[in-house]
Amino acid sequence: MVICGEVQSPPDNGDLIAFRLLDGPSWHLGIVRRVRFIGESAEVGIETLSVRPALIRVDDGREPVDMFFCDQVLRGEAVRVIAPRGTIRENAPLFVTSDGRVSKLKPLEVSMDGRGFELRVYQVM
């Protein structure tokens, strides 16, 4: 992957970033896993989380919040949700409207903390 353009400073390990492949039509979402400096430039290794992330409004019973969904909301499937750290209540279900219907998301035990964000996995009921 080639990152073009002027950047203030390279990302750090664990940063959540949006990126686009060279001449690619859509944005991807990923986590920086390594940064290697070569002279004045840097090579960045990225673990791709989603090739079609969606920003979706979610309600946890307190107030609606926009969160990134790495996967489609499909009944019976698991979805990975990314939110700013501290915005997701632990063990609380989420409710989301997708494709004209409301779905309840049951939290699973899988989670990951990153730099300023958390990734949680939910079962779509």
N, C-alpha and C positions, 0 to 999 in steps of 0.2 A: 504494500500500500504506500502511496506517496501522499504526503501532506504538503500542500502548497499554500503560499501566502505568508504574510508577515504575522508573527505571533509574539506577544509581549514576553512570555516565558513558556518553556515546554511544560506539559502536564507532569504531575508526579504519579508514582505508583499508587493505585487505588482510586484515582480520580475517575468519575463518571463523565464520559464525553459522547457527544454526537459527532459522527463523521460520515463522510461520503466517499465511496471509492472513486478513483479517478474517472471522470466522465460518467459516473453512476447517476441514475435518475432519482434515487431516494436516500434519505438519511438513515443511518444505522445507529444503534446505541451500544456502547461498550465500556469496559473498564480497562484502564491502563495497567498493564502487568509488568512492563519493563521500559526503561528509558536508557538509551546508550548515546553518549555524546561523542561526536566525531568532528573534531575541530570546532567550528562555530555552529554546526547543525546538530540535530538530534534525531535518532531513530526511535520510534515509539512502537512498542508491541502492545496490541490491543486484543483482549478477549471479547468477542462479539456476543452481546446478550440478545439482541434482536435486530433483524433486518427490516422489520416493519413495526417499529414502536408506535404506540398510540397514546396521546394524552387524553385521559378519561376522567370525568368528574365522579368522585366516589363519596358516599355518605357513610359515616361510621356511627351516626346517632348524635354526634356533637355538632359538626358543621361540615358542609361539603368542601372537598379539597380535590385539586387536580393532581393525578398521579400518572406516571408512565406505566403502561402495560406492555410487557414484552411479548405476550401471546394473545391470541384471540379469545374472547369470552365465549366458550362453548360448554354447554351443560355436560356435567360429568368429567370434564377435563380440569387439569391444574393450570393456573395462570401465575406468572411471576409479576409482581408489582413492585415498582421502585418509587419511593417517596423521600422527601427530606427527613433527616433523622428527627425523631420525636413526634412525628405527626400521626403515626399509626399506633393505635392502642393495642397492646399485647392481648392476644386471645379474643379480640372483639371481631365479630363478623363485619364485612363491608357489603354495601348495597350499591349496585351500579346499573345504570340504564344503558343497554347496548342493543342495537338493532330493534328499537321500539319496545323492548321488554326489560323488566327489572329482574336482576339476578342477585341472589345472595351468595356471598363468597365466604366460605368457612376457612379459618386459618389452619394451616398445617404447621408442623414443627420446624420446617426448613426456613432458615433465614441467614442473612449475611449483612454485616455492617461494612460500609465503605467510608470514604472521606466525605462526610456531610450528608450521606444518604443511607437508607437501609433497603434491602431487597427481601421481600417476603413471598411465600408461596401460599396460594389459596386454592381450595377445591370449589368449582362452580357447582352450586346446587340447582 
